[in-house]
Amino acid sequence: MRDNPKLTLIENGTLGVAILVLGIMAGFFWTYTFNVNLAMLQVDGEVYARVQSFLNENVRHPMFFLFFFGGGFFPILALLANMRRWRTFSFWLIALAVVIYVAGVIVFTHQVNLPLNYDTESWQPSNLPADWMETRNKWNEANTVRVATSLLAFLLCIVALALRANQQSVLIDCTSRSSNVDV
């Protein structure tokens, strides 16, 4: 039992918060890609330019930033809280989730989506550039990358939690069996 001490509330709690935040962000990107983007394909360029600019402006608020950057922060916090478990597979799944989310969402957004946002926001809706559809399509494709990476990070953390729950139940089962054995 010394090799596998029981999981603490802090270890499980930080992982739970990480899963919650990653799930919300995966849902945010999923909803945008499979609802908003599809609707935006149905509008003309002038409406697209206005609405996309409004969406970009209105997503910049503290709650969004808490969850957007929290998708990197809270899994890192879970790793720190679980450092004594660095030899477990679940620990490395969480670490992989951090790398995927930070690279595939935070860095990717900075490198790809934000420049496209700034480009779109500079348009005059009544006088669009000739390549506005190409820019829209690039943005939609880039958001699909964020769907995949945020969803993968979310799923990796769920698997990590499931593995830990299974490991914990095995430990409890072994402990209860050993206490019933006559020595």
N, C-alpha and C positions, 0 to 999 in steps of 0.2 A: 504494500500500500504506500510505502514511502516513495517509490518511483513514480506513482501516479496519484498525487494528492488530489483531493476533491476540488472541483472547480469552484471558485469563489464567486460571490455575487458581483464583485467588480469585474472579474474576468468575463463572466457571461453577460453582465449588464453592458459593458462597453461594446461587446460584439453585437448585442441586441440593438443598441443605438446605431451602430454602424450599418447594420442590415436595414433598419428603418430608413435612415437617410439615403442609402444607396437605392432602396426600393422606390422612394419618392422621386429621386432623380431619374431613375430608369423609366418610371411612369410618366414623368414630365416629358422626357425626350420621345418616348413611345407615342404619347398622345399628340405631341406636336407633329411627328412624322406621319402618323396614320390618320390624323384628322385635319389639323390646321393646314399642313402642306398640301394635302389632297384638295381641300377647299380652295386654297390659293392658286392651284393650277386652273381653276375654273373662272378666274377673274381676269380682266384686261390689265395691261401694264400699269395704267394710272392708278387703279384701285390697289394693285399689288404693291406698288411703291409706297402709297400712303399707309396701307395697313401694316406692311412689314416694318416700316419706320415706327409706327405707333407701338407695335409689339416689342420691337427692340428697345424703345425708350421706356416702356412700362414694365419690362422684366428686370430693370435695374433698380432693385430695392433690397433692403436689408434681409428680408425673409428668403428671397431667392439666393442671395449671396451666402447666407448661412448654410443652406442646403447644398448649393453648388460646390462651395469650397469644403463644406462639411463632409462631402463624399470622399474627400481625400483625408481630412483631419480625423474624423471619428474612427475609420479603420486603422489609422496610424496609432491613435489612442488605444484601440483594442490590442494592437501588437505590443505596445509598451506595457499594458496591463497583463499581458500574457507571456512576457519574456521568459519566464521559467519553463514555458512549454515549447521552447524554440525547436525541440527535437521532434515535435509531433507534426503529422501531415496537415492537421487542421491549421496550425500556426502558419505553415507555408502557403496554404490556400488563401489565408487572410493577407499575407504579404504579397502574393500574386495579384489579389484583388486591388490592393493599394497601387501597385505599379500600373495595372491596366487602367484604373480610373484616373490616376494622375496624368498618365501619358495620353490616354485615349479620350479623356474628357477635358481636363483642365488645360493641359498644354496644347492639345489639338484645337480647342476652342480659341485659345489665344493666337495660334498660328494660322488657322483657317477660317473659322466662323466670324471672328471679330473683324478681320479685314474686309470680308464680304459684307458684314453689317455696315461698316463705315462707308463702303462703296455705295450700298443701297440708300443709306441715309443722305448721301450727297446728291442724289438724283432730284431733278425737278420733275414731279409727276406728269406735268403737261409736256415735257420735252425729254423723254427717256433715251438713254444711249441705245445704240443699235443692238448691243449684245445683252440687253436686260434679261432675256429668257435664259441665256447661257449662265448668267450670274445666279439667277433664281435656281436653276438646276444644280449648279455647283453647291449652293447653300443647302438644298434639299439632300443631296448626296452626303455632304459633310455632316448633316444632322443625323443621317442614318448610321454613320460611323459612331456617333455618340450614343445612339440607341444600343448598338451592338456592344460597345465597350462598357457602358453603364450597366446593362443587363448582365453581361458576363461577370462583372465585379460583384453585383448583387447575388447572382447564383453561386459564385464561389464562396461567398460568406455564408450563404444558407447551407451549402454542403459542409462547410467547416463546422457550423453549429450542429448539424445532424450527426456528423462523425463524433463530435464531442458528446452529444446526448447519448449516442450508442455506447461510447467508451464508458461514460458515467454509469449507464445501466448495467454494463458488464461488471464494473467494479462493485456496484451495489449487490448484484446477484452473487458474485464470488464471495463477498463479505458475509452475506446472509447464509450461504451454504457452509462456509467454514465455521460459522458460529453454531451450526447444528451438528457438527461432527464431534463425536466423543473422542477425547484424547486420552 
